[in-house]
Amino acid sequence: MYLADAEHTGMRLDVFVTSREEQLSRSFVQKLISDGVVTVNGATPRANYRLKKGDAIVVNVPPPVKLQVRPESIPLAICYEDKDVIVVNKPRGMVVHPAEGNYAGTLVNALLHHCQDLSGINGVLRPGIIHRIDKDTSGLLMVAKNDLAHENLAGQLKEHSVRRGYLALAHGAPAGERGVVDAPIGRDPRDRQRMAVTQRNGKAALTRYRVLERAGNYTWLKLRLETGRTHQIRVHMAYIGCPLVGDSKYGPGKPHFDLNGQFLHAYILGFMHPRSGDYLEFTVPLPKELTVILNKLGIGENIDYKTLLSLE
């Protein structure tokens, strides 16, 4: 139990509890208050209740719930697999790993049904997951089957030696036929659900792009990540005035081509095998729903994947 002193008079309840229970986030404290497990003088006020001198605050933190991710029989497009690594082609619309409110239908659920030997470094919710792509981004991901492989591959990502190439359709026209977006990315200070180019708490982020074809107010692009920030390509392209088609979070609110989610595909992935040291590289074509859009615009017909690999 905590007693509010004169110095706490007027302080919000959620702010006070967060300052006393330092291991708890403010959002979690707000949930505890809304669940009625935080009381003031025996009552259950709202998070914005303003404290008075002498208020008695009791916080009853419930015991942690043991999380369990269940294997699910979901088809996987496996491009490569051995005792250390799995490379999969993730479809659009599939979340990579479980999170609050979404514990089923993810890539991890499918992987756990396919094999039990996944690395445990990232915990029960993200076994084997080294890097992620967004729900509505399709394409290649590497997954570690043991901790040795996980540490090695994570180290390659940190050193920026993993080859990660993307194809995207954007609104507008970037300057020049190729370019570099070098701008730090962090949480949008005005909207915590979004990322943004920001100097405040932003981390270094670098994206290289090359124009493949243009069609009216659309540009088909090849992009390469030098870093791996959350929503990096989507944020950087919006930052230079060329948001991705279908990206409702960072682009136009009105959908184009009836596309649900951004036009973004991880088409190439290359890395050193964590055990043998051999270089492995994989490519996967655009999914049909994205190819149809290019066909409508009359672009992409004369560029095959061998050509894409040579266009750096």
Salt bridges, closest charged atoms under 4 A:
ASP14 OD2 - ARG12 NH2 2.90
ASP14 OD2 - ARG26 NE 3.25
ASP35 OD2 - LYS31 NZ 2.98
GLU81 OE1 - HIS114 NE2 2.85
GLU81 OE2 - LYS145 NZ 2.97
ASP82 OD2 - HIS273 NE2 2.58
ASP84 OD1 - ARG275 NH2 2.76
ASP117 OD2 - LYS145 NZ 3.80
ASP134 OD1 - HIS231 NE2 3.72
ASP134 OD2 - ARG234 NH1 2.84
GLU177 OE2 - ARG214 NH2 2.98
ASP188 OD1 - ARG190 NE 3.75
ASP188 OD2 - ARG194 NE 3.61
GLU226 OE2 - ARG208 NE 3.06
GLU226 OE2 - ARG224 NH2 3.09
ASP247 OD2 - ARG234 NE 2.86
GLU281 OE1 - ARG163 NH1 2.98
GLU289 OE2 - ARG92 NE 3.55
GLU312 OE2 - ARG163 NH2 2.33
GLU312 OE2 - LYS222 NZ 3.81
GLU312 OE1 - ARG224 NH1 2.82
